[in-house]
Amino acid sequence: LGMLRNNKGKYLELARMLSAGNVERIASIRRSLGIGDRVTAENIVHSLKGSSGNLGCTALYDAAKELSDMLRQPECDVQRIQASIAELESAQQALAKALHG
């Protein structure tokens, strides 16, 4: 909020934009992993992590960081990755609920 000079309206606008775009980002992560494209999935997660971190959305940031770390490990188990994506979706749903009631 400090970056935005305590402009709560602007903060909420940015948070809502992030939340709205995350549904497609998470779907794109799933699609990329489904075709074996970890690089694209990792890039999408990295972007989501940065955006959520900049806005102080810590649960979303933490979930994205965990998934990002997993995707950098070639030997990481697919089930663990799927569970991490589910955590990311859960964090996104919590953010959407907080923003939209």
C-alpha positions in Angstrom: 0.0 0.0 0.0 3.0 2.3 0.7 4.0 1.9 -3.0 0.7 3.3 -4.0 0.9 6.3 -1.5 -1.8 4.6 0.6 -4.3 4.7 -2.2 -6.6 2.0 -1.1 -8.8 2.2 -4.1 -5.9 1.7 -6.5 -4.6 -1.2 -4.3 -8.1 -2.9 -4.5 -8.2 -2.4 -8.2 -4.8 -4.0 -8.7 -5.7 -6.9 -6.3 -8.9 -7.5 -8.2 -7.0 -7.5 -11.6 -4.5 -10.0 -10.1 -7.3 -12.2 -8.8 -9.2 -12.1 -12.1 -6.2 -13.0 -14.2 -5.1 -15.8 -11.8 -7.9 -18.1 -12.9 -6.5 -18.1 -16.4 -2.9 -18.3 -15.2 -3.6 -21.4 -13.1 -5.4 -23.0 -16.1 -2.4 -22.2 -18.2 -0.1 -23.7 -15.7 -2.1 -26.9 -15.8 -2.2 -26.9 -19.6 1.6 -26.3 -19.8 2.3 -29.1 -17.4 -0.1 -31.4 -19.3 1.9 -31.1 -22.4 5.2 -31.4 -20.6 6.2 -27.7 -20.8 7.6 -27.0 -17.4 9.5 -24.0 -18.6 6.3 -22.1 -19.6 4.6 -23.3 -16.4 7.5 -22.1 -14.3 7.5 -18.7 -16.1 3.7 -18.3 -15.4 4.2 -19.2 -11.7 7.1 -16.8 -11.4 5.0 -14.0 -12.7 2.1 -14.8 -10.4 4.5 -15.1 -7.5 6.0 -11.6 -8.2 2.6 -9.9 -8.6 1.2 -11.4 -5.5 4.3 -10.6 -3.5 4.3 -7.0 -4.7 0.7 -6.6 -3.5 1.3 -8.4 -0.2 -1.0 -11.3 -0.9 1.1 -13.6 1.2 -0.9 -16.8 1.1 -0.9 -16.6 -2.7 2.8 -15.7 -2.8 3.7 -18.6 -0.5 1.8 -21.1 -2.6 3.3 -19.8 -5.8 6.8 -19.9 -4.3 6.3 -23.5 -3.3 5.1 -24.5 -6.7 7.9 -22.5 -8.4 10.5 -24.3 -6.2 9.1 -27.7 -7.2 9.0 -26.9 -10.9 12.7 -26.2 -10.8 13.4 -29.7 -9.5 13.3 -32.1 -12.5 12.8 -35.1 -10.2 9.8 -33.6 -8.4 6.9 -36.0 -8.2 3.8 -35.1 -10.3 1.4 -35.8 -7.4 3.3 -33.2 -5.2 3.1 -30.7 -8.1 -0.6 -31.3 -8.4 -1.1 -30.9 -4.7 0.8 -27.6 -4.9 -1.4 -26.4 -7.7 -4.4 -27.2 -5.6 -2.9 -25.1 -2.8 -2.4 -22.3 -5.2 -6.0 -22.5 -6.3 -7.1 -22.5 -2.7 -5.1 -19.4 -2.0 -6.6 -17.8 -5.1 -10.1 -18.6 -4.1 -9.5 -17.1 -0.7 -8.2 -13.9 -2.3 -11.2 -13.8 -4.6 -13.6 -14.3 -1.7 -11.9 -11.6 0.4 -12.1 -9.1 -2.5 -15.6 -9.9 -3.7 -17.3 -11.2 -0.5 
